[in-house]
Amino acid sequence: MTSPASMLLTSDLLQVIDLSATEITQLFGIASRLKTDYRPFAGSLAQRSLVMLFEKPSLRTRVSFELGFQKLGGGVVFLDHQSSPIGGRETVEDYAHNLSRWADVIAIRCRSHELLARFAAASSVPVINALSDLHHPCQALADIFTLVESGIRPEELHLAWVGDGNNVCLSLIEAVATLGGRMTVITPTACRPAADALRIADARAFRSGARIVCTDDLAAVAGADAIYTDVWVSMGEESRAAEKTAMLTPYRVDAALMRRAGAKTRFMHCLPAKRGEEVAAEVIDSPASIVFDQAENRMHIQNALMLALLRSDLAPQDRPAPSVAAHP
């Protein structure tokens, strides 16, 4: 559904592909202004409320949403669903209808993307995906914003993903497919993102001119602006730890792989990281690492998103055009 209060064509953010390139450009512009100085936005979400429903543990997502919304003047309620899954006490739809009567926006970190979609369909207020098993859109938007900040134009970006083709990988694919540029996904064949999701991204890439390439060849990191990896075993996959570790050990990001990419290649990770597994300590703790820039920018891009969803009256003065190609 589309909310009259939103500057976006969607009133929910369930995955990156819900947004156009122009909308992402606008979010980057607002995030940049926020990061420079929050004072002009103080009180912009006063008397507004954010409710957070989390089925999984969190540091960066929880703190960045809570402190971010408070910096804009709003109130936050956190509901811990780690031991009480959403939809357990009452239907997902009833839960959404109730919260819609009190909250202005709802952020959900859940195990099932299908559950998230059901909740959003029943909600009359915006719903933001704060992580599901299939997508992590706020992370991917913050990641591309971090690269844009460093002076890389999205249409010229070459991002190499190394490791497991998980939810963060898929959201980054959607972001690159929307904005242009190139993403090389380097994984064992069994760990590639789902074929149907890649087909959807390819359709978007056809319009933007982006290139999405999947391979198992580590030599494909050559020339990448950044190498990105994530933990090999995601939350909920603990039973597959031995199997996935065996498959992915050759895909560890170490100093040798960084050298193959190039002297100026940055290292990215959404955290938490396991040093010595998916990444060597000498890489993540090196000057090439921008992992904490990514973490900081989660707050700014999420705040930009919530302002875009809830305060369309702020949008006209907050639509600068950073170096992002605005494909439809």
Secondary structure, 3 states (H helix, E strand, C coil): CCCCCCCCCCCCECCHHHCCHHHHHHHHHHHHHHHHCCHHHCCCCCCCEEEEEECCCCCHHHHHHHHHHHHCCCEEEEEECCCCCCCCCCCHHHHHHHHHCCCCEEEEECCCHHHHHHHHHHCCCCEEECCCCCCCHHHHHHHHHHHHHCCCCHHHCEEEEECCCCHHHHHHHHHHHHHCCEEEEECCHHHCCCHHHHHHHHHHHHHHCCEEEEECCHHHHCCCCEEEECCCCCCCCHHHHHHHHHHHHHHCECHHHHHHHCCCCEEEECCCCCECCCECHHHHCCCCECHHHHHHHHHHHHHHHHHHHHCHHHHHHHCCCCCCCCCC
